[in-house]
Amino acid sequence: MVAVNRVFAAQLAGLPVFGPDGESIGKVRDLVIGLRVDRQPPRVLGLVLELATRRRIFVPMLRVTSIEPNAVTLATGSVNLRQFHQRTNEVLVVGELLDARVHLDSGATAVLVDAAMEPTRTRDWRMTRVAVRERTGRLARRGPVQVLRWEDISGLSVTELAGQPQGAQHLVAVFETMRAADVALALHSLPSKRRYEVAEALDDERLADVIEELPEEDQKDLLAHLDEERAADVLEAMNPDDAADLLGELPEPEKDRLLELMEPEESAPVKRLLEYSYDTAGGLMTPEPVVLAPDATVAEALAHVRNPDLTPALASLVFVCRPPTATPTGRYLGCVHIQRLLREPPSDLVAGVLDTDLTTLTPRATLGDVTRYFAAYNLVCGPVVDEDDHLLGAVTVDDVLDHLLPDNWRETGLTHA
């Protein structure tokens, strides 16, 4: 028996989904409806679930036995793990309906901010209600939200949705609670028009994080859609190694133009990375590892690795070098593992706890060399040092995996059940 009678899409998105025995299956990411030619409420066909592997699958509404405020439960039986593919006349409620412009029977124009479904006597679900905010003028204050019957609005046919410009305010609000990798997967599944609208609504930092997680073709497509100034700003917000990878796939004139538009201090590390082949340690490395001078204390080192913007791999090693500590640094002295830092008195100097025996990588080391290096030393991060003992950057295991996995791994998920 379903526990609620009316469910709004924006509230449903993100809820955990469990099997009949309480086993975790994934999270709700969207609802799929079949639009009708008339103005009658459309049938809700099913849910789009995201598995732990990031694969998105479709589950028919007949499989849903309970929708609670904090979880969704499915009926007994196996779940079809085939990748979800949207069919003609199917519409994603969160991905495509939110922020759509609709017409009210009064003649006014409104923006759709949410939609609600209700069960019927035949155990079907229908999208029966819409929450809209009337548009009273471009410069006017936003009006109150009204909940209307589906029949009281128009403008939501597949053709009308494809042709009209949409904002992305409410869809972006849904994305705020999601990891960048999950947002990237959601964007990849949206039509190009909607993907562009979301990209335009995201701020530079958030868009940079999302682009880093997209397949290569989607990255180039989004970057080409942005105007040059915005594209350069987003590249500045990306990790230098990811920005270099993306720029390396562009035609030379376009690459040079974007580098020219970037701030010099932001483009300099990217240009250095572009000097190396993408499948070498120099091409894989990030030029922004944690680097300290030898007179820094253990407490200072721990404060640096607590930075939430660091990946766990980058936070696993602190590199100690003579000034300057920006890459390329002064003479590389060694590194300190985070486990060692946690065992030492906070007032001790990092120079006294250095690992000077760890072999370093050269910038020309091949992908195979780097892979064997991580396997041999059980590391997730390694220093890249030139022949003059300057630290150039650090390679992390996630960068290595990104190049070892098939080109389409971001589209197909990490693993398949």
C-alpha positions as CSV (number, residue, x, y, z in Angstrom):
1,M,0.0,0.0,0.0
2,V,1.4,3.4,-1.0
3,A,1.9,5.6,2.1
4,V,1.1,9.0,0.5
5,N,-1.4,10.2,-2.0
6,R,0.4,13.2,-3.6
7,V,4.1,13.3,-4.3
8,F,6.0,16.3,-5.6
9,A,8.9,15.5,-8.0
10,A,11.4,17.8,-6.4
11,Q,10.8,16.2,-3.0
12,L,11.1,12.7,-4.5
13,A,14.4,13.4,-6.3
14,G,17.3,12.1,-4.2
15,L,15.3,9.8,-1.9
16,P,17.0,6.4,-1.2
17,V,15.4,3.3,-2.8
18,F,15.2,0.0,-1.0
19,G,14.2,-3.5,-1.9
20,P,11.5,-5.5,-0.1
21,D,14.0,-6.9,2.4
22,G,15.5,-3.5,3.2
23,E,18.5,-3.8,0.8
24,S,19.7,-0.5,-0.6
25,I,19.2,-0.2,-4.4
26,G,20.0,3.4,-5.2
27,K,18.5,6.9,-5.3
28,V,15.6,8.4,-7.2
29,R,17.0,10.9,-9.8
30,D,13.9,11.6,-11.9
31,L,10.3,10.6,-13.0
32,V,9.4,9.7,-16.5
33,I,6.0,10.7,-17.9
34,G,4.3,10.1,-21.2
35,L,2.9,13.3,-22.5
36,R,-0.5,13.2,-24.2
37,V,-1.9,15.2,-27.2
38,D,-4.7,16.5,-25.1
39,R,-4.5,18.4,-21.8
40,Q,-5.4,15.4,-19.6
41,P,-3.0,14.4,-16.8
42,P,-0.1,12.3,-18.3
43,R,0.7,8.9,-16.9
44,V,3.8,8.5,-14.8
45,L,5.6,5.6,-16.4
46,G,8.3,5.1,-13.8
47,L,11.3,6.3,-11.9
48,V,14.9,6.8,-13.0
49,L,17.1,5.3,-10.3
50,E,20.8,5.9,-9.9
51,L,22.7,2.8,-8.6
52,A,25.8,2.9,-6.5
53,T,27.8,2.4,-9.7
54,R,26.3,5.6,-11.1
55,R,24.4,3.6,-13.7
56,R,20.9,5.0,-14.3
57,I,18.1,2.4,-14.7
58,F,14.3,2.6,-15.3
59,V,11.9,1.1,-12.8
60,P,8.1,1.0,-13.7
61,M,5.7,2.6,-11.2
62,L,4.0,-0.8,-10.8
63,R,7.1,-2.0,-9.0
64,V,6.8,0.8,-6.4
65,T,5.0,-0.5,-3.3
66,S,5.7,2.4,-0.9
67,I,6.7,6.1,-1.1
68,E,7.5,7.5,2.3
69,P,8.8,11.1,3.1
70,N,12.3,9.6,3.5
71,A,12.5,6.5,1.2
72,V,11.0,4.5,-1.6
73,T,10.4,0.8,-1.5
74,L,10.1,-1.6,-4.4
75,A,8.2,-4.9,-4.8
76,T,9.8,-8.3,-4.7
77,G,11.6,-9.3,-7.9
78,S,14.7,-8.6,-9.9
79,V,15.5,-5.1,-11.1
80,N,16.4,-4.6,-14.8
81,L,19.9,-3.2,-14.8
82,R,19.8,-2.1,-18.4
83,Q,20.9,1.5,-18.9
84,F,18.0,3.9,-19.0
85,H,17.3,5.4,-22.5
86,Q,14.6,8.0,-23.0
87,R,12.1,7.2,-25.7
88,T,10.1,9.5,-28.0
89,N,7.3,11.4,-26.2
90,E,8.8,10.5,-22.8
91,V,9.7,13.5,-20.6
92,L,11.9,13.7,-17.6
93,V,10.0,15.7,-14.9
94,V,13.0,17.1,-13.0
95,G,15.3,17.3,-16.0
96,E,12.9,18.8,-18.5
97,L,9.7,20.1,-17.0
98,L,11.1,22.2,-14.1
99,D,11.5,25.9,-15.1
100,A,9.3,25.4,-18.2
101,R,7.2,28.3,-19.3
102,V,3.5,27.5,-19.3
103,H,0.2,29.3,-20.1
104,L,-2.6,29.6,-17.7
105,D,-6.3,29.6,-18.6
106,S,-6.4,33.2,-17.5
107,G,-4.1,34.1,-20.3
108,A,-1.1,34.7,-18.0
109,T,2.3,33.1,-18.4
110,A,3.9,31.2,-15.5
111,V,7.0,29.2,-14.7
112,L,6.6,25.6,-13.6
113,V,8.4,25.1,-10.3
114,D,7.3,21.6,-9.4
115,A,4.8,18.9,-10.4
116,A,2.9,16.3,-8.3
117,M,1.7,12.8,-9.1
118,E,-1.2,10.9,-7.5
119,P,-2.2,7.2,-7.6
120,T,-5.4,6.1,-9.4
121,R,-7.8,3.3,-8.6
122,T,-6.1,1.1,-11.2
123,R,-2.7,1.5,-9.4
124,D,-1.5,3.9,-12.1
125,W,0.1,7.2,-11.2
126,R,-0.9,10.4,-13.0
127,M,0.8,13.8,-13.0
128,T,-2.2,15.6,-11.8
129,R,-0.9,18.9,-10.2
130,V,1.6,21.6,-11.1
131,A,3.1,24.2,-8.9
132,V,3.6,27.4,-10.9
133,R,4.7,31.0,-10.3
134,E,3.1,33.6,-12.5
135,R,5.3,35.9,-14.6
136,T,4.1,39.4,-14.2
137,G,7.0,41.1,-16.0
138,R,10.8,40.8,-16.4
139,L,11.5,43.4,-13.7
140,A,8.5,42.6,-11.4
141,R,8.8,40.7,-8.1
142,R,8.3,37.0,-8.2
143,G,4.7,36.1,-7.5
144,P,3.4,33.5,-5.1
145,V,3.4,29.8,-6.0
146,Q,0.0,28.4,-7.0
147,V,-0.8,24.7,-7.2
148,L,-3.1,24.0,-10.2
149,R,-4.6,21.1,-11.9
150,W,-2.6,19.8,-14.9
151,E,-5.7,20.6,-17.1
152,D,-5.5,24.3,-16.1
153,I,-2.2,24.9,-18.0
154,S,-0.9,24.5,-21.6
155,G,2.5,24.6,-23.3
156,L,3.9,21.3,-22.2
157,S,3.9,19.2,-25.4
158,V,7.2,17.7,-26.5
159,T,7.4,20.1,-29.4
160,E,6.7,23.1,-27.2
161,L,9.3,22.0,-24.6
162,A,11.9,21.5,-27.3
163,G,11.3,25.0,-28.8
164,Q,11.0,27.3,-25.8
165,P,13.9,28.8,-23.8
166,Q,13.8,27.5,-20.2
167,G,15.5,28.8,-17.1
168,A,17.2,26.4,-14.8
169,Q,16.8,27.8,-11.4
170,H,14.8,25.0,-9.9
171,L,16.8,22.2,-11.6
172,V,20.0,23.7,-10.3
173,A,18.4,23.8,-6.8
174,V,17.9,20.0,-7.1
175,F,21.5,19.6,-8.3
176,E,22.8,21.5,-5.2
177,T,22.6,18.4,-3.0
178,M,24.3,16.1,-5.5
179,R,28.0,15.4,-6.1
180,A,29.6,16.9,-9.2
181,A,30.0,13.4,-10.7
182,D,26.2,12.7,-10.2
183,V,25.3,16.1,-11.7
184,A,27.5,15.3,-14.7
185,L,25.7,12.0,-15.2
186,A,22.4,13.8,-15.0
187,L,23.5,16.5,-17.6
188,H,24.8,13.8,-19.9
189,S,21.3,12.3,-20.1
190,L,19.5,15.6,-20.8
191,P,18.8,17.0,-24.3
192,S,21.5,19.4,-25.5
193,K,19.2,22.4,-25.2
194,R,18.5,21.7,-21.5
195,R,22.2,20.9,-20.8
196,Y,23.2,24.3,-22.1
197,E,20.5,26.1,-20.0
198,V,21.8,24.4,-16.9
199,A,25.4,25.2,-17.7
200,E,24.5,28.8,-18.1
201,A,22.8,28.8,-14.7
202,L,25.7,27.2,-12.8
203,D,28.4,29.4,-11.4
204,D,31.9,29.1,-12.7
205,E,33.3,26.9,-9.8
206,R,30.4,24.5,-9.9
207,L,30.4,24.2,-13.7
208,A,34.1,23.6,-13.6
209,D,33.6,20.7,-11.1
210,V,30.9,19.2,-13.3
211,I,32.8,19.6,-16.6
212,E,35.7,17.7,-15.0
213,E,33.4,14.7,-14.6
214,L,31.8,14.7,-18.0
215,P,32.8,12.5,-21.0
216,E,35.3,14.2,-23.3
217,E,32.8,14.9,-26.1
218,D,30.4,16.6,-23.6
219,Q,33.2,18.7,-22.2
220,K,34.1,20.0,-25.7
221,D,30.5,20.6,-26.6
222,L,29.7,22.6,-23.4
223,L,32.9,24.6,-23.7
224,A,32.1,25.4,-27.3
225,H,28.6,26.6,-26.3
226,L,29.9,29.1,-23.8
227,D,31.2,32.5,-25.0
228,E,35.0,32.7,-25.0
229,E,35.2,34.9,-21.9
230,R,33.0,32.5,-19.8
231,A,34.9,29.5,-21.2
232,A,38.2,31.0,-20.1
233,D,36.8,31.7,-16.6
234,V,35.6,28.1,-16.3
235,L,39.0,26.7,-17.4
236,E,40.6,28.9,-14.7
237,A,38.3,27.3,-12.1
238,M,39.2,23.8,-13.2
239,N,42.1,21.8,-11.9
240,P,45.1,22.6,-14.1
241,D,45.6,19.0,-15.2
242,D,41.9,18.7,-16.2
243,A,42.0,22.0,-18.0
244,A,45.2,20.9,-19.8
245,D,43.5,17.6,-20.8
246,L,40.5,19.4,-22.2
247,L,42.5,22.1,-24.0
248,G,44.8,19.4,-25.5
249,E,41.7,18.0,-27.4
250,L,40.9,21.4,-29.0
251,P,42.2,22.7,-32.3
252,E,45.3,24.8,-31.9
253,P,43.7,28.2,-32.7
254,E,40.9,27.6,-30.2
255,K,43.3,26.4,-27.6
256,D,45.7,29.3,-28.0
257,R,42.8,31.8,-27.9
258,L,41.4,30.4,-24.6
259,L,44.9,30.4,-23.0
260,E,45.3,34.0,-24.1
261,L,42.0,34.9,-22.4
262,M,42.9,33.2,-19.1
263,E,44.7,35.1,-16.4
264,P,48.5,34.6,-16.8
265,E,48.9,33.1,-13.3
266,E,46.1,30.6,-14.1
267,S,47.3,29.7,-17.6
268,A,51.0,29.3,-16.7
269,P,50.7,25.9,-15.0
270,V,48.3,24.7,-17.7
271,K,50.8,25.6,-20.4
272,R,53.5,23.7,-18.6
273,L,51.3,20.6,-18.5
274,L,50.6,20.9,-22.2
275,E,54.3,20.5,-22.9
276,Y,54.1,16.8,-22.0
277,S,52.2,14.0,-23.6
278,Y,48.9,13.2,-21.9
279,D,50.0,9.6,-21.1
280,T,53.2,10.6,-19.2
281,A,53.7,11.5,-15.6
282,G,54.1,15.2,-16.7
283,G,50.8,15.1,-18.5
284,L,49.0,13.3,-15.7
285,M,50.3,15.3,-12.8
286,T,48.6,18.2,-10.9
287,P,51.0,21.1,-10.4
288,E,49.2,22.0,-7.1
289,P,50.2,19.4,-4.5
290,V,50.8,20.2,-0.8
291,V,54.3,21.7,-0.7
292,L,56.0,23.1,2.5
293,A,59.4,24.4,3.4
294,P,61.6,22.3,5.7
295,D,61.0,24.7,8.7
296,A,57.3,24.1,8.7
297,T,55.8,22.2,11.6
298,V,53.9,19.0,11.7
299,A,50.9,21.0,12.9
300,E,51.1,23.3,9.8
301,A,51.3,20.2,7.6
302,L,48.2,18.7,9.1
303,A,46.4,22.0,8.7
304,H,47.2,22.0,5.0
305,V,46.0,18.4,4.4
306,R,42.7,19.2,6.2
307,N,41.8,21.4,3.3
308,P,38.4,20.1,2.1
309,D,39.2,21.0,-1.5
310,L,42.0,18.5,-1.6
311,T,41.2,15.0,-2.8
312,P,42.1,12.2,-0.4
313,A,44.9,11.1,-2.7
314,L,46.5,14.5,-2.8
315,A,46.1,14.8,1.0
316,S,48.0,11.6,1.6
317,L,51.5,13.1,1.0
318,V,53.1,16.4,1.9
319,F,56.1,17.3,-0.2
320,V,59.0,19.3,1.4
321,C,61.2,21.5,-0.8
322,R,63.5,24.5,-0.6
323,P,61.9,27.7,-1.6
324,P,60.1,28.6,-3.7
325,T,57.3,26.2,-2.7
326,A,55.2,26.9,-5.8
327,T,55.9,24.4,-8.6
328,P,58.5,24.2,-10.1
329,T,59.9,24.4,-6.6
330,G,63.4,24.7,-5.2
331,R,65.3,21.5,-4.5
332,Y,63.1,18.6,-3.6
333,L,64.0,17.2,-0.2
334,G,61.5,14.4,0.4
335,C,57.9,13.7,1.5
336,V,56.0,13.0,4.6
337,H,53.1,10.5,4.7
338,I,49.9,11.6,6.5
339,Q,50.1,8.5,8.8
340,R,53.5,9.7,9.9
341,L,52.3,13.2,10.5
342,L,49.5,11.8,12.8
343,R,52.1,10.0,14.9
344,E,54.5,12.9,15.5
345,P,54.3,15.8,18.0
346,P,52.7,18.8,16.4
347,S,55.6,21.1,17.2
348,D,58.2,19.0,15.4
349,L,59.5,20.1,12.1
350,V,58.6,18.2,8.9
351,A,62.3,18.2,8.0
352,G,62.8,15.7,10.8
353,V,60.3,13.1,9.6
354,L,61.0,13.1,5.9
355,D,60.9,10.0,3.7
356,T,63.9,10.5,1.6
357,D,64.0,7.0,0.2
358,L,60.8,7.0,-1.9
359,T,61.6,6.9,-5.6
360,T,60.4,9.8,-7.6
361,L,58.8,9.9,-11.1
362,T,60.3,11.7,-14.0
363,P,58.0,13.9,-16.1
364,R,58.6,11.6,-19.1
365,A,57.7,8.4,-17.3
366,T,55.0,6.5,-19.3
367,L,51.6,5.6,-18.1
368,G,52.8,2.0,-17.6
369,D,55.8,3.2,-15.5
370,V,53.4,5.2,-13.3
371,T,51.0,2.3,-12.9
372,R,53.9,0.0,-11.8
373,Y,55.2,2.7,-9.5
374,F,51.8,2.9,-7.6
375,A,51.6,-0.9,-7.5
376,A,55.1,-1.4,-6.2
377,Y,55.0,1.2,-3.5
378,N,51.3,0.9,-2.5
379,L,50.8,4.6,-3.0
380,V,47.9,6.8,-4.1
381,C,50.1,9.8,-4.8
382,G,53.6,10.2,-6.1
383,P,56.1,13.1,-6.7
384,V,57.2,14.2,-10.2
385,V,60.7,15.6,-10.1
386,D,62.9,16.9,-13.0
387,E,66.6,16.2,-13.5
388,D,67.5,19.3,-11.5
389,D,65.6,18.0,-8.4
390,H,62.7,20.5,-8.8
391,L,59.3,19.2,-7.8
392,L,57.0,19.7,-10.8
393,G,53.8,18.3,-9.4
394,A,52.2,15.0,-8.2
395,V,50.4,12.2,-9.9
396,T,47.4,10.7,-8.1
397,V,45.9,7.3,-8.6
398,D,42.6,8.7,-9.8
399,D,44.4,10.4,-12.7
400,V,46.0,7.1,-13.6
401,L,42.7,5.2,-13.5
402,D,41.0,7.9,-15.6
403,H,43.5,7.0,-18.4
404,L,43.5,3.2,-17.9
405,L,39.7,2.9,-18.0
406,P,37.8,2.7,-21.4
407,D,37.1,6.1,-23.0
408,N,33.3,5.8,-22.3
409,W,33.6,4.7,-18.6
410,R,31.9,7.9,-17.4
411,E,28.9,7.1,-19.6
412,T,28.5,3.5,-18.7
413,G,29.3,3.6,-14.9
414,L,32.1,2.2,-12.9
415,T,30.9,-1.4,-12.8
416,H,27.8,-3.4,-13.9
417,A,25.9,-5.8,-11.7
